[in-house]
């Protein structure tokens, strides 16, 4: 047997082994596994905590269906893809799901996390700590005695990430607080697309900077949005675009300690029962092409704010301190007509 023949035969064996191993690994990694394959009942009665956790721990691709009752936190891993077929997670846990400093994970499909009712507390539906490049689509979190979604800073991501995460077509209903982002650098650059926050005590509490919120409804909460945070903690300076911020009981928007500005474009602030917008210890808030009714109240002289190209409904009332500055640029007021820059409404 020549040396060349032995070399060719050995090379063929190596290629065959590598190809077979690749197919085996691809089969194991690619096939989604469900908690039912680890003993979960998925009937909403039996405790599926252990089976659910084992499934998440051992698989990159996870398929959820049925109703899982859990009694402890379920951790998400880096690179994990969780697909839900109208699954529900119920029971008593805080948080129900935890993404603690993990990257590149995905939750897609309708997944409902249902707590035991908003009784006031600090429980959490989904807690995201640090991490980047995560995507959540179709999640509904309700009945949490605390936060439906809470996003806080992680230790391995102390500064802003230009692609932290994105939430799309999600709803946060009947919680103490629908969404909260804390005022730290590691919770910046998060995208919210077509999000519903309804029937919460607070719809959304936005403390961190560069939050981009596009579309959706923040309605029928006790307070729609609380904007700001601790001074000098890099809070605010984000944007809301084309969002209905309507029919919230106390205020549609409260801004406290938002010291880096925030932009609202083509948003509606409508149908409140007490006041519409309250601004305190904040500066640089901008409202462009919005519809606003009710009281626009600025309670201190901390900074300058701008209303430009807005439609001001008949119930609109501007209330400011003597030293505060509110620029009004070409806003159409249904009662008194057009106003040029820095005009004061009666």
Secondary structure as UniProt FT lines:
FT   HELIX           3..30
FT   HELIX           35..38
FT   STRAND          43..47
FT   HELIX           49..58
FT   STRAND          61..64
FT   STRAND          67..70
FT   STRAND          74..75
FT   TURN            78..79
FT   STRAND          81..84
FT   STRAND          87..91
FT   STRAND          97..100
FT   STRAND          106..108
FT   STRAND          111..114
FT   STRAND          123..129
FT   STRAND          134..137
FT   STRAND          139..142
FT   STRAND          146..152
FT   TURN            155..156
FT   TURN            162..163
FT   STRAND          165..168
FT   STRAND          171..173
FT   STRAND          177..181
FT   HELIX           185..187
FT   STRAND          190..198
FT   STRAND          202..206
FT   STRAND          212..219
FT   STRAND          223..228
FT   TURN            231..232
FT   STRAND          239..241
FT   STRAND          251..256
FT   TURN            259..260
FT   STRAND          262..265
FT   STRAND          268..269
FT   STRAND          277..280
FT   STRAND          285..288
FT   STRAND          291..292
FT   STRAND          295..298
FT   STRAND          304..308
FT   STRAND          311..312
FT   TURN            314..315
FT   STRAND          317..319
FT   TURN            322..323
FT   STRAND          325..329
FT   STRAND          331..333
FT   TURN            334..336
FT   STRAND          337..339
FT   TURN            341..342
//
